[in-house]
Amino acid sequence: MLKDGVEKELKRFTDYVVKEARTNLTRLKKNSTKSLYDSLKGNVKVSTNSFEMSIEMEEYGHFQDKGVSGKKVKYNTPYSYSSKMPPPSKLDKWITRKGIAPRDKQGRFISRKSLQFLIARSIFNKGIKPSLFLTKPFEKAFKALPDELIEKFGLEVLDLFDYTLQTPKK
């Protein structure tokens, strides 16, 4: 397979993964600000004996895709809440966008700060369920790659996935 063929095939691969990941974000209703949706980009660079491929996205996309284990509910994920709750103040815009305004037993609205704390505590205890919005299309597209490309570069799906999705910087 010539360099141009490899580049074309890998470009088609990343375009498909990004398109399907965006579709999944919308379908799963994890797209309230569109910042994660808009941040998804695939990059391909092919040389004579190697290639570089990456899929970029906002840092929190890793947690949405792989999930985060909570204190009480555990998921099969490398991320977990152990001693520190997510900052309640970071939920303010999300609460407003979603129009969440619950009332107490007397019918009064719950204060915004209380609501932020309650949601943050729930996330801390229950975690974030893995959505696999990116993992599923990646694995599906990988299976569709031509055998010649896979044999030439000796690709392994897990190695490729781990390499192309760079872990978030802390």
C-alpha positions, -999 to 999 in steps of 0.1 A, spaced: 0 0 0 15 33 -11 20 63 13 -9 81 -3 -32 51 1 -22 48 38 -28 85 44 -62 83 26 -73 53 46 -62 67 79 -79 100 71 -111 82 63 -107 63 96 -103 94 117 -131 113 98 -155 84 105 -146 81 142 -150 119 147 -183 119 128 -197 90 148 -184 103 181 -202 136 175 -234 117 166 -231 97 198 -227 128 219 -259 143 204 -278 110 208 -266 105 244 -275 141 253 -239 149 263 -238 179 241 -253 208 260 -226 233 252 -212 218 220 -177 225 233 -168 188 234 -185 182 200 -166 211 184 -133 201 199 -132 166 183 -106 166 156 -87 138 138 -51 143 126 -31 121 103 6 124 93 22 96 72 59 92 65 77 65 46 80 40 75 57 54 101 25 73 107 11 96 133 -26 96 140 -44 114 168 -79 123 179 -81 155 199 -109 167 222 -115 187 254 -99 171 284 -132 162 301 -141 141 270 -119 113 283 -140 112 315 -173 112 295 -161 84 273 -144 61 298 -165 71 328 -154 78 364 -160 55 393 -177 71 423 -172 64 460 -202 40 460 -207 30 424 -177 14 405 -172 12 368 -145 -5 348 -125 27 342 -90 41 350 -106 72 366 -122 74 401 -133 98 428 -117 88 460 -115 116 484 -122 148 466 -157 159 453 -160 177 419 -161 215 425 -198 224 429 -193 258 414 -183 242 380 -219 229 378 -236 263 378 -237 269 340 -248 233 334 -276 236 359 -288 269 343 -286 254 307 -305 223 317 -332 244 335 -329 225 367 -349 242 394 -362 218 420 -384 227 449 -384 217 486 -413 201 505 -429 236 511 -428 244 473 -399 269 476 -370 268 451 -338 252 464 -309 277 464 -285 274 435 -255 267 459 -274 239 476 -283 224 443 -247 226 431 -236 208 462 -263 181 459 -254 173 423 -216 174 430 -221 150 460 -242 127 437 -215 127 411 -189 119 438 -209 90 451 -223 76 418 -195 86 394 -200 91 357 -212 62 337 -190 54 307 -207 65 275 -181 50 251 -191 78 227 -157 76 211 -145 41 220 -173 23 201 -169 41 168 -131 37 171 -133 0 176 -158 -4 147 -137 16 123 -106 -3 133 -122 -36 124 -130 -21 90 -94 -11 82 -78 -30 53 -59 -61 64 -29 -50 44 -26 -17 64 -29 -36 97 -3 -62 87 21 -36 73 22 -16 105 15 -45 129 -12 -26 146 -30 -38 178 -63 -22 185 -57 -14 222 -22 -1 216 -34 21 188 -64 34 208 -42 42 238 -17 59 217 -41 80 196 -61 91 226 -35 108 246 -44 107 283 -55 140 298 -28 162 313 -33 168 350 
